[in-house]
Amino acid sequence: MGVASKLRTMAVLLTAALLFGCQTAPTATEIKARRVAALEKLGFVRTDEGWDLNLGVKLLFEINVDQVSEPGRIELDRVARTLAHVGIDRIRVEGHTDSAGSARYNETLSLRRAESVAQHLVAGGWQNSAIERRGYGADKPVADNATAEGRAQNRRVVVTVQVD
């Protein structure tokens, strides 16, 4: 490489460094807008308690089951990476059941479901302390427990985040 070529390369690198150094950091409003856009793209919905993600069929559970299905694990991996990428640093995982069984059993099962999802997120790189777990049993149904279809919809986990 000749002297002229080396000088051109150095000039390009210096210009790039100057341009990179002149970039301004995004404002809090811009960061929040990016987070909201990412949440909406993932399917999160704004609620009174934050942004909720009900992964539908992917995070529904069979009767008396607390382990996440393979489609659920794949979806959780995608969600976890995206949330970390946009700077979400706290997650609440809420487990739910249908109304079959005793209230005590359902409360325990719902917490085990939340823990199962939380442990998958931890395995994917999230800090254990950044994940809050809640088990609601059958207290917050989204469908009618009088039908098999309704009960199936109620056996779920919801992931909730806050956007500051």
FENPELIN-V415954 format. One record per run of one state. SS is the DSSP state (@ for helix, = for strand, . for the rest). FROM is the first residue (numbers start at 1). TO is the last residue. Records with the same first field share a line. If there is no record, write none. Layout:
SS->FROM-TO ; FROM-TO
//
This chain:
.->1-2 ; 22-27 ; 43-44 ; 48-49 ; 55-55 ; 61-69 ; 86-90 ; 96-102 ; 124-127 ; 136-147 ; 155-155 ; 162-164
@->3-21 ; 28-42 ; 56-59 ; 70-85 ; 103-123 ; 128-130 ; 148-154
=->45-47 ; 50-54 ; 60-60 ; 91-95 ; 131-135 ; 156-161
//
